[in-house]
Amino acid sequence: MEEKKKKFKVPHTYVLLFVLIIIMALLTYVIPAGQYQKVEGPGGRMVVDPNSFATIESNPAKPFDVLKAFPKGLAAAQSIVFFIFIVGGSFNIVNQTGAIEAGISKVALSLKGKETWMIPIIVFVFSLGGGTIGMAEEAIVFVPIGIALARALGYDAITGMAIVALGAAAGFTSGFMNPFTVGVAQGIAGIEPMFSGMGLRLIIWVCTLVLVSGYIYWYAKKVKADKKNSYVYELEMEEKDMAIDLSNIKQMTTRDTLVLLIFAVGMGILVFGVFKFGWYITEIAAIFLAIGIFSGLASGMKLDDIAKHFINGAKDMTTGALVVGLARGLLVIMEGAVIVDTIVHGLAAAISGLPRTISAIGMLLVQTFLNFIIPSGSGLAATTMPIMSPLADVINLTRQTAVLAYQFGDGITNSIIPTSGVLMANLSIAKIKYEEWFKFVAPLMVLWTLMGCVFMIIAVIINYGPY
């Protein structure tokens, strides 16, 4: 009797990332070290001089550097790592009050029979944040709520995370008024006024909303029909006791209402701070910590219980928080060997002699690859736009087209690259393994990138401007 072939099992996320670090370390012996000189650009931001690239003495990674990449990565990504712990602990306090369950139960009951409306509505709401304030890290705190609502309506954790995270990504990628990506890139490219060319970006936003909402709906419908279709079926079985039972929902009390009011006020302060004062990870974590503490007190918890719930919530985030540091280790290896600029220079040179339409698509693909290496939106703009802007002039493309290529390259793959701290934070809080998310999101990334290529061709045809 033939033995059954063992089904291929995707290695653990830690294994995948560590293997990538080893591969990158080996590549530092092949890729020569090189650097661009940096000069002051628009708004005082330091950008590279596109004509200054020069090779320097090679500094390949040593075996010990591979091991040091993990602790160095944790140090480099410490703000996101500790953000995950604080949000996880604080949200657990809020969750233990029972107010979230009661509130979501009421919302879920109101959507009974109209569940499919949840997906486009929530995707739309978060896309507004992504398209205006560059919402990415700010959306992390809403992932647990999205998951709880999705489960209450018969879906799974991936659906819940997707409506929040991919909703924000839809707006972030179209970037119709995103100051942190489009604003920075246009400033570096010398395009005025800021946010010019918005008409095409709004069309891109609508198309992206339709694509993302439709894809999530397609997956969610399969899960609702049969939970075994879920990519996180094992997780759903483990968490089934935590799912909200709408046939026996918890009645909302005065304390629950007070806790939800504290949560809403905290979120309002958070949004105001982001808009008015430019708050970021540290301030957002501080606000969420306050929400956790005040929610616990309002629900009648003892101080010791608040502390215990915080610790338990933070403890549940350990696996995902450490993944952020390991993923950052890839960049640590590349920066230590000084090969990031070499890669940028080589890719820019590769597309300079292609026809206009192919060059435009090539720009998008180059930016997509570089986003894996430089996952910071503003950092990618500061590194690549001083090179891509004059390159666009040489190959007879508008600089606005070069900015569009940057938008797509930076925004789309943020939802799949393991070097994205935001993605890893979302997966950590959702308790979803990277390989499970990859299976779900990879087809969407292909479709989204193809859509981006179509719009790049349109940009070339209409001579997308100004400039």
VEXDREN-2710 file (C-alpha; in Angstrom, 1 decimal):
% VEXDREN-2710
k/r/px/py/pz
1/MET/0.0/0.0/0.0
2/GLU/1.4/3.4/-1.0
3/GLU/2.2/5.8/1.7
4/LYS/0.3/9.0/1.4
5/LYS/2.5/11.8/0.3
6/LYS/3.1/14.3/3.1
7/LYS/1.4/17.6/2.3
8/PHE/3.9/20.5/2.0
9/LYS/3.8/22.6/5.1
10/VAL/4.9/26.3/4.9
11/PRO/7.7/26.9/7.4
12/HIS/7.0/29.0/10.5
13/THR/7.2/32.8/9.9
14/TYR/10.4/33.0/12.0
15/VAL/12.0/30.3/9.9
16/LEU/11.1/32.1/6.6
17/LEU/12.4/35.5/7.8
18/PHE/15.6/34.0/9.2
19/VAL/16.3/32.2/5.9
20/LEU/15.7/35.5/4.1
21/ILE/18.3/37.2/6.4
22/ILE/20.8/34.5/5.6
23/ILE/20.2/34.8/1.9
24/MET/20.5/38.6/2.1
25/ALA/23.8/38.2/4.1
26/LEU/25.2/36.0/1.3
27/LEU/24.1/38.6/-1.3
28/THR/26.2/41.2/0.5
29/TYR/29.3/39.3/-0.9
30/VAL/28.0/39.7/-4.4
31/ILE/26.4/43.2/-4.5
32/PRO/29.0/45.9/-4.2
33/ALA/28.6/48.6/-1.6
34/GLY/27.7/52.0/-2.8
35/GLN/26.3/55.3/-1.7
36/TYR/24.6/58.4/-2.9
37/GLN/25.4/61.8/-1.3
38/LYS/22.5/63.5/0.5
39/VAL/21.6/67.1/0.0
40/GLU/18.9/69.3/1.4
41/GLY/15.7/69.1/-0.6
42/PRO/12.2/70.8/-0.4
43/GLY/11.1/71.6/3.1
44/GLY/14.6/70.9/4.5
45/ARG/14.2/67.1/3.9
46/MET/17.5/65.3/3.2
47/VAL/17.3/63.6/-0.2
48/VAL/19.9/61.9/-2.4
49/ASP/21.8/63.6/-5.2
50/PRO/21.0/61.4/-8.3
51/ASN/24.3/62.2/-9.9
52/SER/26.4/61.3/-6.8
53/PHE/26.4/57.5/-6.7
54/ALA/29.8/56.0/-6.1
55/THR/30.9/52.5/-5.0
56/ILE/32.7/52.3/-1.7
57/GLU/34.8/49.7/0.1
58/SER/32.8/46.5/0.5
59/ASN/31.5/45.6/3.9
60/PRO/29.8/42.2/3.6
61/ALA/27.9/40.7/6.5
62/LYS/29.8/38.3/8.8
63/PRO/28.2/35.2/10.3
64/PHE/27.9/37.0/13.7
65/ASP/26.1/39.9/11.9
66/VAL/23.3/37.5/10.9
67/LEU/22.7/36.7/14.6
68/LYS/23.0/40.3/15.6
69/ALA/20.4/41.3/13.0
70/PHE/17.5/40.1/15.3
71/PRO/18.4/42.2/18.4
72/LYS/19.4/45.1/16.2
73/GLY/16.1/44.8/14.3
74/LEU/14.2/44.8/17.6
75/ALA/16.1/48.0/18.6
76/ALA/15.5/49.7/15.2
77/ALA/11.7/48.8/15.3
78/GLN/11.3/49.3/19.1
79/SER/8.6/51.9/18.7
80/ILE/6.3/49.5/16.8
81/VAL/7.3/46.5/19.0
82/PHE/6.3/48.2/22.2
83/PHE/3.3/49.7/20.5
84/ILE/2.1/46.2/19.9
85/PHE/2.6/45.2/23.5
86/ILE/0.8/48.4/24.9
87/VAL/-2.1/48.1/22.4
88/GLY/-2.5/44.4/23.1
89/GLY/-2.5/44.9/26.8
90/SER/-4.8/47.9/26.8
91/PHE/-7.3/46.4/24.4
92/ASN/-7.5/43.3/26.6
93/ILE/-8.5/45.5/29.5
94/VAL/-11.3/47.0/27.4
95/ASN/-12.3/43.6/26.1
96/GLN/-12.5/42.1/29.6
97/THR/-15.1/44.7/30.6
98/GLY/-17.5/43.1/28.2
99/ALA/-18.5/46.5/26.7
100/ILE/-17.0/45.7/23.3
101/GLU/-18.9/42.4/23.1
102/ALA/-22.2/44.1/24.1
103/GLY/-21.7/47.0/21.6
104/ILE/-20.7/44.7/18.7
105/SER/-23.6/42.4/19.4
106/LYS/-26.0/45.3/18.9
107/VAL/-24.3/46.4/15.7
108/ALA/-24.2/42.8/14.4
109/LEU/-27.9/42.3/15.2
110/SER/-28.7/45.5/13.3
111/LEU/-26.8/44.0/10.3
112/LYS/-28.5/40.7/10.5
113/GLY/-29.6/39.8/6.9
114/LYS/-27.5/42.7/5.6
115/GLU/-24.1/41.4/6.5
116/THR/-22.6/42.1/3.1
117/TRP/-23.0/45.8/3.6
118/MET/-20.5/45.7/6.5
119/ILE/-17.6/45.0/4.1
120/PRO/-17.9/48.0/1.7
121/ILE/-18.9/50.4/4.4
122/ILE/-16.0/49.7/6.7
123/VAL/-13.5/49.5/3.8
124/PHE/-14.8/52.9/2.6
125/VAL/-14.5/54.5/6.1
126/PHE/-10.9/53.3/6.6
127/SER/-9.9/54.2/3.1
128/LEU/-10.9/57.8/3.8
129/GLY/-8.3/57.8/6.7
130/GLY/-5.7/56.2/4.4
131/GLY/-6.3/58.7/1.6
132/THR/-6.2/61.8/3.8
133/ILE/-4.0/61.3/6.9
134/GLY/-2.0/58.3/5.5
135/MET/-3.7/56.0/8.1
136/ALA/-1.7/52.9/8.5
137/GLU/-0.4/52.5/12.1
138/GLU/-3.5/54.3/13.4
139/ALA/-5.7/51.5/12.0
140/ILE/-4.0/48.8/14.0
141/VAL/-6.1/49.5/17.1
142/PHE/-9.3/48.8/15.2
143/VAL/-8.3/45.4/14.0
144/PRO/-9.6/43.5/17.1
145/ILE/-13.0/45.3/16.7
146/GLY/-13.1/44.4/13.0
147/ILE/-12.4/40.8/13.8
148/ALA/-15.0/40.6/16.6
149/LEU/-17.7/42.1/14.3
150/ALA/-16.7/39.8/11.4
151/ARG/-16.9/36.7/13.6
152/ALA/-20.3/37.8/15.0
153/LEU/-21.6/37.9/11.4
154/GLY/-20.3/34.5/10.5
155/TYR/-17.0/35.4/9.0
156/ASP/-13.4/34.9/10.2
157/ALA/-10.4/36.8/11.5
158/ILE/-8.9/37.4/8.0
159/THR/-12.1/39.1/6.9
160/GLY/-12.1/41.2/10.1
161/MET/-8.5/42.3/9.6
162/ALA/-8.9/42.8/5.9
163/ILE/-11.9/45.2/6.1
164/VAL/-9.8/47.5/8.4
165/ALA/-6.2/47.0/7.1
166/LEU/-7.0/46.7/3.4
167/GLY/-9.5/49.5/3.7
168/ALA/-6.8/51.8/5.0
169/ALA/-4.4/50.5/2.3
170/ALA/-6.9/51.3/-0.4
171/GLY/-6.9/54.9/0.5
172/PHE/-3.2/55.0/1.3
173/THR/-2.3/53.6/-2.1
174/SER/-4.6/56.0/-4.1
175/GLY/-3.2/58.7/-1.9
176/PHE/-5.6/61.4/-3.2
177/MET/-4.6/63.7/-0.3
178/ASN/-2.0/61.7/1.5
179/PRO/0.6/64.3/2.8
180/PHE/3.1/61.6/3.9
181/THR/3.5/59.9/0.5
182/VAL/2.1/61.9/-2.4
183/GLY/2.7/65.2/-0.6
184/VAL/6.4/64.3/0.1
185/ALA/7.0/62.8/-3.3
186/GLN/5.5/65.8/-5.2
187/GLY/7.6/68.2/-3.1
188/ILE/10.8/66.3/-3.9
189/ALA/9.8/66.1/-7.6
190/GLY/9.2/69.9/-7.6
191/ILE/5.5/69.5/-8.5
192/GLU/3.2/72.3/-7.5
193/PRO/0.6/72.8/-6.2
194/MET/0.6/69.9/-3.7
195/PHE/-2.0/67.2/-4.4
196/SER/-2.3/68.3/-8.1
197/GLY/-3.4/65.6/-10.4
198/MET/-6.1/64.6/-7.9
199/GLY/-8.7/63.8/-10.5
200/LEU/-7.0/60.6/-11.7
201/ARG/-6.1/59.6/-8.1
202/LEU/-9.8/59.8/-7.1
203/ILE/-10.7/57.5/-10.0
204/ILE/-7.9/55.2/-8.8
205/TRP/-9.4/55.3/-5.3
206/VAL/-12.9/54.3/-6.5
207/CYS/-11.5/51.5/-8.6
208/THR/-9.4/50.3/-5.7
209/LEU/-12.4/50.4/-3.4
210/VAL/-14.4/48.2/-5.8
211/LEU/-11.5/45.8/-6.2
212/VAL/-10.7/45.4/-2.5
213/SER/-14.3/45.3/-1.4
214/GLY/-15.2/42.7/-4.1
215/TYR/-12.2/40.5/-3.2
216/ILE/-13.0/40.5/0.5
217/TYR/-16.6/39.8/-0.2
218/TRP/-15.7/36.9/-2.4
219/TYR/-13.6/35.3/0.3
220/ALA/-16.0/36.1/3.2
221/LYS/-18.9/34.5/1.3
222/LYS/-16.9/31.3/1.0
223/VAL/-16.1/31.3/4.7
224/LYS/-19.7/32.0/5.7
225/ALA/-20.8/29.1/3.5
226/ASP/-18.3/26.7/5.1
227/LYS/-15.9/27.6/7.9
228/LYS/-13.4/25.0/6.5
229/ASN/-12.8/27.4/3.6
230/SER/-11.2/29.8/6.0
231/TYR/-7.4/30.1/5.7
232/VAL/-7.4/30.4/9.5
233/TYR/-9.7/27.5/10.2
234/GLU/-7.5/26.2/13.1
235/LEU/-7.5/29.7/14.7
236/GLU/-11.3/30.0/14.4
237/MET/-11.7/26.6/16.1
238/GLU/-9.4/27.7/18.9
239/GLU/-11.2/31.0/19.3
240/LYS/-14.8/29.8/18.8
241/ASP/-15.6/30.1/22.5
242/MET/-14.7/33.8/22.3
243/ALA/-17.0/34.4/19.3
244/ILE/-20.1/36.5/20.1
245/ASP/-23.3/34.3/20.2
246/LEU/-26.1/36.6/18.8
247/SER/-28.8/34.2/20.1
248/ASN/-27.7/34.9/23.6
249/ILE/-26.1/38.3/23.6
250/LYS/-24.9/40.2/26.6
251/GLN/-27.2/43.0/27.6
252/MET/-25.6/46.5/27.6
253/THR/-25.3/48.1/31.0
254/THR/-24.7/51.6/32.2
255/ARG/-21.0/50.7/32.8
256/ASP/-20.7/49.2/29.3
257/THR/-22.1/52.5/27.9
258/LEU/-19.5/54.4/29.9
259/VAL/-16.7/52.2/28.7
260/LEU/-17.7/52.7/25.1
261/LEU/-18.0/56.4/25.6
262/ILE/-14.4/56.4/27.0
263/PHE/-13.3/54.4/24.0
264/ALA/-15.0/56.8/21.6
265/VAL/-13.6/59.9/23.3
266/GLY/-10.1/58.4/23.3
267/MET/-10.4/57.7/19.5
268/GLY/-11.6/61.2/19.0
269/ILE/-8.6/62.6/20.8
270/LEU/-6.4/60.3/18.9
271/VAL/-7.7/61.5/15.5
272/PHE/-7.5/65.2/16.6
273/GLY/-3.9/64.7/17.8
274/VAL/-2.9/63.0/14.5
275/PHE/-4.4/65.9/12.5
276/LYS/-3.5/68.8/14.7
277/PHE/-0.2/67.9/16.3
278/GLY/1.1/65.1/14.0
279/TRP/1.0/62.4/16.7
280/TYR/2.5/59.1/15.8
281/ILE/3.3/55.7/17.4
282/THR/4.3/56.9/20.9
283/GLU/1.3/59.3/21.3
284/ILE/-1.2/56.8/19.9
285/ALA/0.1/54.1/22.3
286/ALA/-0.2/56.5/25.3
287/ILE/-3.8/57.4/24.4
288/PHE/-4.6/53.7/24.1
289/LEU/-3.0/53.0/27.4
290/ALA/-5.2/55.7/29.0
291/ILE/-8.3/54.2/27.3
292/GLY/-7.4/50.8/28.8
293/ILE/-6.9/52.2/32.4
294/PHE/-10.0/54.4/32.4
295/SER/-12.1/51.7/30.9
296/GLY/-11.1/49.3/33.6
297/LEU/-11.8/51.8/36.3
298/ALA/-15.2/52.7/34.8
299/SER/-16.2/49.0/34.7
300/GLY/-15.5/48.6/38.4
301/MET/-12.2/46.6/38.0
302/LYS/-9.7/46.5/40.8
303/LEU/-6.3/48.0/40.0
304/ASP/-4.6/44.6/40.4
305/ASP/-7.1/43.1/37.9
306/ILE/-6.4/45.9/35.4
307/ALA/-2.6/45.1/35.7
308/LYS/-3.2/41.4/35.3
309/HIS/-5.4/41.9/32.2
310/PHE/-2.8/44.2/30.7
311/ILE/0.0/41.7/31.2
312/ASN/-2.1/38.9/29.7
313/GLY/-3.0/41.0/26.7
314/ALA/0.6/42.0/26.1
315/LYS/1.7/38.4/26.6
316/ASP/-0.6/37.2/23.7
317/MET/1.2/39.7/21.4
318/THR/4.8/38.3/22.0
319/THR/5.0/36.1/18.9
320/GLY/3.9/38.9/16.6
321/ALA/5.9/41.7/18.3
322/LEU/9.1/39.7/17.9
323/VAL/8.4/39.0/14.3
324/VAL/8.5/42.8/13.6
325/GLY/12.1/42.9/14.9
326/LEU/13.1/39.8/12.9
327/ALA/11.7/41.3/9.7
328/ARG/13.5/44.6/10.4
329/GLY/16.7/42.5/10.6
330/LEU/16.7/42.2/6.8
331/LEU/17.1/45.9/6.5
332/VAL/19.7/45.9/9.2
333/ILE/21.9/43.5/7.1
334/MET/21.5/45.6/3.9
335/GLU/22.2/48.9/5.7
336/GLY/25.2/47.4/7.5
337/ALA/26.7/46.2/4.1
338/VAL/25.7/49.6/2.5
339/ILE/24.0/47.9/-0.5
340/VAL/20.6/49.7/-0.4
341/ASP/21.7/52.6/-2.6
342/THR/23.5/50.1/-5.0
343/ILE/20.2/48.3/-5.5
344/VAL/18.3/51.5/-6.1
345/HIS/21.0/52.7/-8.6
346/GLY/21.0/49.4/-10.5
347/LEU/17.2/49.2/-10.9
348/ALA/16.9/52.8/-12.0
349/ALA/19.6/52.2/-14.7
350/ALA/17.8/49.1/-15.9
351/ILE/14.6/50.9/-17.0
352/SER/16.2/54.1/-18.4
353/GLY/16.5/52.7/-22.0
354/LEU/13.0/51.2/-22.4
355/PRO/10.0/52.6/-24.4
356/ARG/7.8/55.2/-22.5
357/THR/4.9/52.8/-21.6
358/ILE/7.2/50.0/-20.6
359/SER/9.4/52.5/-18.7
360/ALA/6.4/53.7/-16.7
361/ILE/5.4/50.1/-15.8
362/GLY/9.1/49.5/-15.0
363/MET/9.1/52.4/-12.6
364/LEU/6.1/50.9/-10.8
365/LEU/7.8/47.5/-10.5
366/VAL/11.1/49.0/-9.4
367/GLN/9.3/51.0/-6.7
368/THR/7.5/47.8/-5.7
369/PHE/10.8/45.9/-5.2
370/LEU/12.4/48.8/-3.4
371/ASN/9.4/49.0/-1.0
372/PHE/10.5/45.6/0.3
373/ILE/13.9/47.1/1.2
374/ILE/12.7/50.5/2.3
375/PRO/9.2/50.0/3.8
376/SER/8.9/53.6/5.0
377/GLY/6.7/55.6/2.7
378/SER/8.5/59.0/3.2
379/GLY/11.8/57.2/3.4
380/LEU/11.2/55.5/0.0
381/ALA/10.2/58.9/-1.5
382/ALA/13.3/60.6/-0.1
383/THR/15.5/57.8/-1.6
384/THR/14.0/57.2/-5.0
385/MET/12.2/60.4/-6.1
386/PRO/15.4/62.4/-6.6
387/ILE/16.5/59.6/-9.0
388/MET/13.1/58.9/-10.7
389/SER/12.2/62.6/-11.3
390/PRO/15.1/63.4/-13.6
391/LEU/14.9/59.9/-15.1
392/ALA/11.3/60.7/-16.0
393/ASP/12.5/63.9/-17.8
394/VAL/15.1/61.9/-19.7
395/ILE/12.6/59.3/-21.0
396/ASN/9.9/61.9/-21.7
397/LEU/7.5/61.0/-18.9
398/THR/5.9/63.6/-16.7
399/ARG/7.1/63.8/-13.1
400/GLN/3.5/63.3/-12.0
401/THR/3.7/59.9/-13.7
402/ALA/6.9/59.1/-11.7
403/VAL/5.0/60.0/-8.5
404/LEU/2.1/57.7/-9.5
405/ALA/4.6/54.9/-9.9
406/TYR/6.0/55.6/-6.5
407/GLN/2.4/55.6/-5.0
408/PHE/1.6/52.2/-6.4
409/GLY/5.0/50.7/-5.5
410/ASP/4.9/52.0/-2.0
411/GLY/1.2/51.4/-1.2
412/ILE/0.1/48.1/-2.7
413/THR/2.8/45.8/-1.4
414/ASN/2.6/47.2/2.2
415/SER/-0.1/44.6/2.6
416/ILE/2.1/41.6/1.9
417/ILE/5.8/42.4/2.5
418/PRO/7.2/40.9/5.7
419/THR/9.4/43.9/6.3
420/SER/6.3/46.1/6.9
421/GLY/6.1/46.7/10.6
422/VAL/2.4/47.7/10.3
423/LEU/1.5/44.5/8.6
424/MET/3.3/42.4/11.2
425/ALA/1.6/44.4/14.0
426/ASN/-1.8/43.7/12.4
427/LEU/-1.1/40.0/12.1
428/SER/0.2/39.9/15.7
429/ILE/-2.9/41.5/17.1
430/ALA/-5.1/39.3/14.9
431/LYS/-3.2/36.1/15.8
432/ILE/-2.9/35.3/12.1
433/LYS/0.2/33.6/10.8
434/TYR/2.0/35.4/8.0
435/GLU/1.8/32.4/5.6
436/GLU/-2.0/32.3/6.2
437/TRP/-2.4/35.9/5.3
438/PHE/-0.1/35.5/2.3
439/LYS/-2.4/32.8/0.9
440/PHE/-5.3/35.2/1.2
441/VAL/-3.8/38.4/0.0
442/ALA/-1.4/37.3/-2.8
443/PRO/-4.1/37.0/-5.5
444/LEU/-5.3/40.5/-4.6
445/MET/-1.8/41.9/-4.8
446/VAL/-1.5/40.5/-8.3
447/LEU/-4.8/42.0/-9.4
448/TRP/-4.0/45.3/-7.7
449/THR/-0.6/45.5/-9.4
450/LEU/-2.1/44.8/-12.8
451/MET/-4.6/47.6/-12.1
452/GLY/-1.7/49.8/-11.3
453/CYS/0.0/48.9/-14.5
454/VAL/-3.2/49.9/-16.5
455/PHE/-3.3/53.3/-14.8
456/MET/0.4/53.8/-15.5
457/ILE/-0.3/53.2/-19.2
458/ILE/-3.3/55.7/-18.9
459/ALA/-1.0/58.2/-17.3
460/VAL/1.5/58.0/-20.2
461/ILE/-1.3/58.3/-22.8
462/ILE/-2.9/61.4/-21.2
463/ASN/0.5/62.9/-20.4
464/TYR/-0.6/63.0/-16.7
465/GLY/0.5/66.3/-15.3
466/PRO/1.3/69.0/-14.4
467/TYR/4.9/68.6/-15.2
END
